[in-house]
Amino acid sequence: MEQRQAVMTGMKGPYSEEEKELGKQILAWNSEIERGLANLRNDIKRNMNGVAKKKTSAKKYTNPYESMQFDGMFYDKKK
């Protein structure tokens, strides 16, 4: 990061046409890379959510009464 910062501060204009074209190409690559990373991040989130759902459903299958909450009320069926 420090080397990058040093190089960036050393870059001063005016830029040649070749350097301008290279800059445009780098910006296009950067946007493609960012889109790819965003898609990858979304895929990872989806996979993590899927794994979490599988865990909870497997846990409910093995012990279906664990998640039930009892509030201590008694219901009398007789009137």
Summary of the structure (lengths in Angstrom):
residues: 79
radius of gyration: 29.1
end to end distance: 78.2
largest distance: 94.1
contacts: 115
relative contact order: 0.05
helix: 70%
strand: 0%
